């Protein structure tokens, strides 16, 4: 879409409303999928459309469309919805101009991904031919433009390649699924690293181990930490949850609630999701949310920031052409000083959580977690002795960090949204079905 079309939409809207914001999204995704050792699908999916928010008579109107030939209808729909819309408690972005250059990176051709997929399957089968292998690649490109009647304009582009590698091994009634994945911006994933990581999971699972229910040291790998600990921090640090007094951190800014080795931050300048502005036209900035265990600040979109009397922090993001909501670009934790190997070596008896089923069933807004292990290991006298089954780990992040042994010294990217080290807690509840 040309900038002239954005201006045309704003011009049409200003004839009927007090203020307007137009958001344009264009995306293309080419997935290459192998399932059960065979190439399953090659396809390309594309989306293009606009979302329009207006302020009319003190209320918010919203409409979106993928038909860019009917701009008058788009404006009319937005104006009509404003009649029953929420009160306009915030203003659209104004007086900011942000543009990122379009990437000149060209991803590999589809045939190259097919060849990589076939090679990965062959290498896994050289370890164990009974594993049913799934391989997935996605080549995603996207463009975002935003403009407002307040002289705000932004444009950004992205080119991302992701790879996932998983295997299913069935032995009688035992079913083992292991997976690994990576997301890279303007480049390709490290396929050899993904392969070795998956094979290591199978090697560590060759023997089965048991553990009795009780309280034990528990180590979360970065993947498991992102799904449990990282997800909880994202929930309770949301400005919306804080304003609604649903977060246990409400009213706690400046208080030390966690171990001083914990620092949680967002850095929109790094990772595959890096961006200079959010989907409301607010500039993004690096922010420290928890510093050395002390709660410092929360993240806000425009709507909830205005309700709380705070400044928006550049965290208003959309799913497709929807209304924006508060989201983090990425969630990061500063590393500790101990290697993963040394953390494991220091465990007399405990559990390693590597993959979890779902997001858990506990009250996330209270900082609690309860997760079933999709893949976990038993540690005895500093050595991994085998895989544990039918096991659950539960606790709260407040109690867990009171018993923090250390964070690992090497953070890892988990997808494009989390950058975390492993975490070892000295005491967590472990429930095992015998």
Secondary structure, 3 states (H helix, E strand, C coil): CCHHHHHHHHHHHHCCCCEEEEEEEEEEEEEEEEECCEEEEEEEEEEEEEEEEEEECCEEEEEEECCCCCHHHHHHHHHHHHCCCCECCCCCCCCEEEECCCCCCCCCCHHHHHHHHHHHHHHHHHHCCCCEEEEEEEEEEEEEEEEECCCEEEEEEEEEEEEEEEEEEEECCEEEEEEEEEEEECCCCCHHHHHHHHHHHHHHCCCECCCCCEEEEEEECHHHHHHHHHHHHHHHCEHHHHHCCCCCCCCCCCCECCCCCCCEEECCCCCCCCCCECCCCCECCCEEEEECCEECCCECCHHHHHHHCCCCCCCEECCCCCCCEECCCCEEECCCCECHHHHHHCCCEEEEEEEEECCCCCCHHHCEEEEEEEEEEEEECCEEEEEECCEEEEEEHHHHHHCEEEEECCCEEECCCEEECCEEEEEEEEEECC
